[in-house]
């Protein structure tokens, strides 16, 4: 659910919704709950006490209102709800409409894509701050950085944060920070105010300049409920200037604690390795200190190998003698069996050859005819009248002449 809520915040917030009040109620805590609906549907809304106390009218069911806030997901039920920061009858004027139009235009350019966001450096070598020298936000940031990371240098890039000249000065300060490359992370901060007070941070040129930053940019403009277009293009949005400083500056005590932990682990690991090597050295010294034991073990092993070799030679010789005796006994019998098999094959071959003897056919009254060149005559067309032929019979040959 948190991932869905974060996606909604990055994609849509802040939003303005115009609709009809339905089911408006105010709890004992001061929080207000209601729905906004139109002909297309409705959305659940929650308005917390700090925002409800700013109402300058009494909401009633059926009233047409315009709500400004951010979409969120109520975890226990998984319901989509609108956290309302301000509620007014009818419209809110053209300035917020202009804000939404600029947001849609810059979003279409891909400047708010989550894929282009960069992580903050774990150990920044320098921190840059873009803000007004007279701003309370600068004092808050400086105090937080001095308390948490007094060892990290901080570079101030002064610029106006309100008024007609503010967008140009902010862009120039950012460009100066990019060109000097003194810092690993930049903080763009100012205190809270109305939509008009924060309008400089909605300037399209400023948004595109932030998008070209060579290092991660943390935007801490206004209070937690304030949103500007600079928040959406920055690599990370902080709810306040102080929170922006804390996000890129882990406490010094925490880092020192981590160093102490690493030092303890390094010492423990080194001592463990020394102990293991000491034990190994002791074992080697023991083995080296008694060479007679190793010599005795080697002699015993040599004796065992010699005994196995002698036994193997004797067993092999005995096996060969037994095999030779067996062959002497079985060789005559095998030779006789082989001769019997060959005689049997020879007799069968003689019978088969006899069956193919052409004289057996001649004895049944047939004759074998050939011409004067000794070629066999198998068809009548091979002979002609007056031709001399020779007929082979069972008991001899006859000379014949063809009449027709």
C-alpha positions as CSV (number, residue, x, y, z in Angstrom):
1,X,0.0,0.0,0.0
2,X,2.9,2.4,0.7
3,X,4.2,1.9,-2.8
4,X,0.8,2.7,-4.3
5,X,0.6,5.8,-2.1
6,X,4.0,6.9,-3.1
7,X,3.2,6.4,-6.8
8,X,0.0,8.5,-6.4
9,X,2.0,11.3,-4.7
10,X,4.7,11.4,-7.4
11,X,2.2,11.2,-10.3
12,X,-0.7,13.4,-9.3
13,X,-0.2,15.4,-6.1
14,X,-1.2,18.1,-5.5
15,X,-4.7,17.9,-6.9
16,X,-7.8,20.1,-7.0
17,X,-11.2,18.5,-6.9
18,X,-14.5,20.3,-7.6
19,X,-17.7,18.5,-6.4
20,X,-20.7,18.3,-4.2
21,X,-20.3,17.7,-0.4
22,X,-21.8,14.5,0.9
23,X,-21.9,13.0,4.4
24,X,-20.0,15.9,6.0
25,X,-19.1,15.2,9.7
26,X,-16.7,16.6,12.2
27,X,-15.3,14.2,14.8
28,X,-14.5,15.1,18.5
29,X,-10.9,15.3,17.5
30,X,-11.6,18.1,15.1
31,X,-11.0,16.1,12.0
32,X,-13.6,16.3,9.2
33,X,-14.7,13.4,7.0
34,X,-16.9,13.7,3.9
35,X,-17.2,12.7,0.2
36,X,-17.0,14.8,-2.9
37,X,-19.2,13.6,-5.8
38,X,-20.3,14.6,-9.2
39,X,-22.2,12.8,-12.0
40,X,-19.2,10.6,-12.7
41,X,-18.5,9.2,-9.2
42,X,-17.3,10.2,-5.7
43,X,-14.1,10.2,-3.6
44,X,-13.7,9.8,0.1
45,X,-12.1,12.8,1.8
46,X,-10.4,13.5,5.2
47,X,-9.6,17.0,6.5
48,X,-7.5,17.0,9.6
49,X,-7.9,19.5,12.4
50,X,-5.1,21.9,11.4
51,X,-6.8,22.4,8.0
52,X,-10.3,22.4,9.3
53,X,-9.5,25.2,11.7
54,X,-8.8,27.4,8.7
55,X,-12.2,27.1,7.3
56,X,-14.0,30.5,6.9
57,X,-17.4,29.0,6.1
58,X,-19.6,26.2,7.4
59,X,-19.7,23.3,5.0
60,X,-23.1,21.6,4.4
61,X,-24.2,18.6,2.4
62,X,-25.1,19.4,-1.2
63,X,-22.8,22.5,-1.3
64,X,-20.5,22.9,-4.3
65,X,-16.9,23.3,-3.2
66,X,-13.4,23.1,-4.5
67,X,-10.9,21.1,-2.4
68,X,-7.1,21.2,-2.7
69,X,-4.9,18.4,-1.3
70,X,-3.2,15.2,-2.1
71,X,-4.3,11.7,-3.0
72,X,-3.4,8.9,-0.5
73,X,-4.3,5.3,0.3
74,X,-5.9,4.5,3.7
75,X,-3.9,1.4,4.6
76,X,-6.3,-0.5,6.9
77,X,-9.0,-0.6,4.2
78,X,-6.9,0.0,1.1
79,X,-9.3,2.8,0.1
80,X,-8.3,5.8,-2.1
81,X,-8.9,9.0,-0.2
82,X,-8.2,12.7,-0.7
83,X,-6.4,14.5,2.2
84,X,-7.9,17.9,2.0
85,X,-5.6,20.8,2.9
86,X,-8.0,23.6,2.0
87,X,-11.7,23.8,1.1
88,X,-13.5,26.7,-0.5
89,X,-16.9,27.3,-1.9
90,X,-16.8,27.3,-5.7
91,X,-13.5,28.0,-7.5
92,X,-10.1,29.1,-6.1
93,X,-9.0,31.6,-8.8
94,X,-6.8,31.4,-11.7
95,X,-3.4,31.0,-10.0
96,X,-3.9,27.5,-8.9
97,X,-5.4,26.7,-12.3
98,X,-2.2,28.0,-13.8
99,X,-0.2,25.8,-11.4
100,X,-2.0,22.7,-12.6
101,X,-1.5,23.7,-16.3
102,X,2.2,24.2,-15.8
103,X,2.4,20.9,-13.9
104,X,0.7,19.0,-16.7
105,X,3.0,20.7,-19.3
106,X,6.3,19.9,-17.5
107,X,5.1,16.4,-16.6
108,X,4.5,15.7,-20.3
109,X,8.2,16.7,-20.9
110,X,9.2,13.8,-18.6
111,X,10.8,16.0,-16.0
112,X,8.9,14.4,-13.1
113,X,9.7,10.8,-14.0
114,X,10.8,8.6,-11.1
115,X,13.4,6.9,-13.3
116,X,15.6,10.1,-13.5
117,X,15.7,10.5,-9.7
118,X,19.2,10.0,-8.2
119,X,20.0,8.7,-4.7
120,X,21.7,11.0,-2.3
121,X,25.4,10.4,-1.5
122,X,26.0,8.5,1.7
123,X,29.1,10.6,2.6
124,X,28.9,14.0,0.8
125,X,32.2,15.9,0.6
126,X,30.4,19.2,0.4
127,X,26.8,20.5,0.7
128,X,25.5,23.4,-1.3
129,X,22.6,25.6,-0.1
130,X,20.6,27.8,-2.6
131,X,18.4,30.3,-0.7
132,X,18.2,33.9,0.5
133,X,20.9,35.1,2.9
134,X,18.2,36.7,5.0
135,X,15.9,33.7,5.0
136,X,15.0,31.9,8.2
137,X,15.3,28.7,6.3
138,X,19.1,29.3,5.9
139,X,19.4,29.6,9.7
140,X,17.5,26.4,10.2
141,X,19.6,24.5,7.7
142,X,22.9,25.9,9.0
143,X,21.9,24.9,12.6
144,X,21.0,21.4,11.5
145,X,24.2,20.9,9.5
146,X,26.4,22.3,12.3
147,X,24.8,20.0,14.8
148,X,24.9,16.8,12.6
149,X,27.9,17.2,10.3
150,X,30.2,20.0,11.5
151,X,33.1,18.4,9.5
152,X,31.4,18.8,6.1
153,X,32.0,22.2,4.3
154,X,28.8,24.1,3.4
155,X,28.7,26.5,0.4
156,X,26.0,29.1,0.2
157,X,24.7,30.2,-3.2
158,X,22.5,33.3,-2.4
159,X,19.4,34.1,-4.4
160,X,16.1,35.8,-3.9
161,X,13.3,33.3,-3.0
162,X,10.3,35.6,-3.6
163,X,9.4,38.3,-6.1
164,X,9.7,38.9,-9.8
165,X,13.5,38.6,-9.8
166,X,13.6,35.4,-7.8
167,X,13.3,32.8,-10.6
168,X,16.2,34.4,-12.5
169,X,18.4,34.6,-9.4
170,X,17.6,31.0,-8.4
171,X,18.6,29.8,-11.9
172,X,21.8,31.8,-11.8
173,X,22.7,30.4,-8.4
174,X,22.1,26.8,-9.5
175,X,24.2,27.3,-12.7
176,X,27.0,28.7,-10.5
177,X,26.8,25.6,-8.3
178,X,26.9,23.4,-11.4
179,X,29.9,25.1,-12.9
180,X,32.0,25.3,-9.7
181,X,31.3,21.6,-8.8
182,X,32.2,22.1,-5.1
183,X,29.3,20.0,-3.7
184,X,28.0,16.5,-4.0
185,X,24.4,17.6,-3.1
186,X,22.4,20.8,-3.4
187,X,19.7,22.0,-1.0
188,X,17.0,24.4,-2.5
189,X,15.1,25.8,0.5
190,X,12.8,28.5,1.7
191,X,10.2,28.9,4.4
192,X,6.5,28.4,4.1
193,X,4.0,30.9,2.6
194,X,0.9,31.2,0.4
195,X,0.7,30.0,-3.1
196,X,1.7,33.5,-4.3
197,X,4.7,33.6,-2.0
198,X,6.0,30.3,-3.3
199,X,5.2,31.0,-6.9
200,X,8.9,31.6,-7.9
201,X,9.5,27.8,-7.4
202,X,6.8,27.1,-10.0
203,X,8.7,28.9,-12.8
204,X,9.2,26.5,-15.8
205,X,12.8,27.8,-16.4
206,X,13.7,27.0,-12.8
207,X,12.2,23.6,-13.1
208,X,14.2,22.8,-16.3
209,X,17.4,24.2,-14.7
210,X,16.9,21.8,-11.7
211,X,16.4,18.9,-14.1
212,X,19.9,19.6,-15.6
213,X,21.6,19.5,-12.2
214,X,25.0,17.6,-12.2
215,X,24.4,16.5,-8.6
216,X,21.3,15.4,-6.6
217,X,19.0,18.2,-5.6
218,X,16.9,18.2,-2.4
219,X,14.0,20.6,-2.4
220,X,12.8,21.8,1.0
221,X,10.3,24.6,0.2
222,X,7.6,25.6,2.5
223,X,5.9,23.4,5.1
224,X,4.8,19.8,4.8
225,X,1.5,20.7,3.1
226,X,3.1,23.1,0.5
227,X,3.9,21.7,-2.9
228,X,5.7,23.4,-5.8
229,X,6.8,22.2,-9.2
230,X,10.4,22.3,-7.9
231,X,9.4,19.5,-5.5
232,X,8.4,17.3,-8.3
233,X,11.6,17.7,-10.4
234,X,14.0,17.5,-7.5
235,X,15.6,14.2,-6.8
236,X,14.1,14.3,-3.3
237,X,11.4,16.4,-1.6
238,X,11.7,17.3,2.0
239,X,8.7,18.6,4.0
240,X,10.8,21.4,5.6
241,X,14.2,23.1,5.1
242,X,15.4,21.5,8.3
243,X,14.3,18.1,7.1
244,X,16.2,18.7,3.8
245,X,19.4,19.3,5.8
246,X,18.8,16.2,7.9
247,X,18.2,14.0,4.8
248,X,21.6,14.7,3.3
249,X,23.5,14.9,6.6
250,X,23.5,11.7,8.7
251,X,24.3,12.6,12.4
252,X,28.0,12.8,13.3
253,X,27.4,10.6,16.4
254,X,25.8,7.9,14.1
255,X,28.9,7.9,11.8
256,X,31.3,7.8,14.8
257,X,29.3,4.9,16.2
258,X,29.6,3.1,12.9
259,X,33.4,3.7,12.9
260,X,33.7,2.4,16.4
261,X,31.7,-0.7,15.4
262,X,34.0,-1.2,12.4
263,X,37.1,-0.7,14.5
264,X,35.8,-3.3,17.0
265,X,35.1,-5.8,14.2
266,X,38.5,-5.2,12.6
267,X,40.3,-5.7,15.9
268,X,38.4,-8.8,16.7
269,X,39.0,-10.3,13.2
270,X,42.7,-9.5,13.4
271,X,43.1,-11.1,16.9
272,X,41.2,-14.1,15.7
273,X,43.5,-14.5,12.7
274,X,46.6,-14.1,14.9
275,X,45.3,-16.8,17.2
276,X,44.6,-19.2,14.3
277,X,48.1,-18.6,12.9
278,X,49.6,-19.1,16.3
279,X,48.0,-22.5,16.7
280,X,49.1,-23.5,13.3
281,X,52.7,-22.4,14.1
282,X,52.5,-24.5,17.3
283,X,51.5,-27.6,15.4
284,X,54.2,-27.1,12.9
285,X,56.8,-26.6,15.6
286,X,55.7,-29.8,17.3
287,X,56.0,-31.8,14.1
288,X,59.4,-30.2,13.3
289,X,60.7,-30.8,16.9
290,X,60.4,-34.7,16.6
291,X,61.9,-35.8,13.3
292,X,62.5,-39.3,14.7
293,X,58.7,-39.8,14.9
294,X,58.3,-38.9,11.2
295,X,61.2,-41.2,10.3
296,X,59.6,-44.1,12.2
297,X,56.3,-43.5,10.5
298,X,57.9,-43.3,7.1
299,X,59.8,-46.6,7.7
300,X,56.6,-48.3,8.8
301,X,54.8,-47.1,5.7
302,X,57.7,-48.3,3.5
303,X,57.5,-51.7,5.1
304,X,53.8,-52.0,4.5
305,X,54.3,-51.0,0.8
306,X,57.1,-53.6,0.4
307,X,55.0,-56.3,1.9
308,X,52.0,-55.4,-0.4
309,X,54.3,-55.4,-3.4
310,X,55.7,-58.9,-2.6
311,X,52.3,-60.3,-2.0
312,X,51.0,-58.8,-5.2
313,X,53.9,-60.3,-7.3
314,X,53.3,-63.8,-5.8
315,X,49.6,-63.7,-6.3
316,X,50.0,-62.6,-9.9
317,X,52.5,-65.4,-10.7
318,X,50.3,-68.0,-9.1
319,X,47.3,-66.7,-11.1
320,X,49.3,-67.0,-14.3
321,X,50.4,-70.6,-13.5
322,X,46.9,-71.6,-12.8
323,X,45.7,-70.1,-16.1
324,X,48.5,-71.9,-18.0
325,X,47.6,-75.2,-16.5
326,X,43.9,-74.6,-17.4
327,X,44.8,-73.8,-21.0
328,X,47.0,-77.0,-21.3
329,X,44.0,-79.1,-20.2
330,X,41.4,-77.5,-22.3
331,X,43.4,-76.8,-25.5
332,X,43.2,-80.4,-27.0
333,X,39.5,-80.6,-26.4
334,X,39.0,-77.1,-27.9
335,X,41.1,-78.0,-31.0
336,X,39.0,-81.3,-31.6
337,X,35.8,-79.4,-31.2
338,X,37.0,-76.8,-33.7
339,X,38.0,-79.6,-36.3
340,X,34.5,-81.2,-35.8
341,X,32.8,-78.0,-36.5
342,X,34.9,-77.4,-39.7
343,X,34.2,-80.9,-41.0
344,X,30.5,-80.4,-40.5
345,X,30.6,-77.2,-42.4
346,X,32.6,-78.8,-45.2
347,X,30.1,-81.6,-45.6
348,X,27.2,-79.2,-45.7
349,X,29.0,-77.1,-48.4
350,X,29.6,-80.3,-50.5
351,X,25.9,-81.2,-50.3
352,X,24.9,-77.7,-51.3
353,X,27.4,-77.6,-54.1
354,X,26.2,-81.0,-55.4
355,X,22.7,-79.7,-55.6
356,X,23.9,-77.0,-58.0
357,X,25.6,-79.5,-60.4
358,X,24.0,-78.9,-63.9
359,X,24.5,-82.6,-64.8
360,X,21.7,-83.4,-62.4
361,X,19.4,-81.4,-64.7
362,X,20.7,-83.0,-67.9
363,X,20.0,-86.5,-66.4
364,X,16.3,-85.6,-66.3
365,X,16.2,-85.3,-70.2
366,X,17.3,-81.7,-70.7
367,X,20.1,-80.5,-73.1
368,X,22.4,-77.5,-73.0
369,X,22.7,-75.7,-76.3
370,X,25.6,-73.5,-77.4
371,X,26.6,-71.9,-80.8
372,X,30.0,-72.5,-82.5
373,X,31.6,-69.9,-80.3
374,X,30.4,-71.7,-77.1
375,X,27.8,-69.1,-76.2
376,X,24.7,-70.4,-74.5
377,X,21.5,-70.4,-76.6
378,X,18.5,-69.7,-74.3
379,X,16.0,-68.3,-76.8
380,X,14.9,-69.6,-80.3
381,X,15.5,-66.1,-81.8
382,X,19.3,-66.6,-81.1
383,X,19.5,-69.4,-83.8
384,X,18.9,-69.2,-87.6
385,X,18.1,-72.0,-90.2
386,X,21.2,-73.9,-91.3
387,X,23.2,-72.8,-88.2
388,X,25.3,-75.4,-86.5
389,X,24.8,-75.9,-82.8
390,X,26.1,-78.2,-80.1
391,X,23.9,-80.0,-77.6
392,X,25.4,-81.2,-74.3
393,X,23.5,-84.3,-72.8
394,X,24.0,-86.2,-69.6
395,X,26.4,-88.7,-71.3
396,X,28.0,-86.6,-74.0
397,X,27.7,-84.1,-76.8
398,X,25.8,-84.0,-80.2
399,X,26.5,-81.8,-83.2
400,X,23.2,-80.5,-84.7
401,X,22.0,-78.1,-87.5
402,X,18.9,-76.0,-87.3
403,X,16.2,-76.7,-90.0
404,X,13.7,-74.0,-89.2
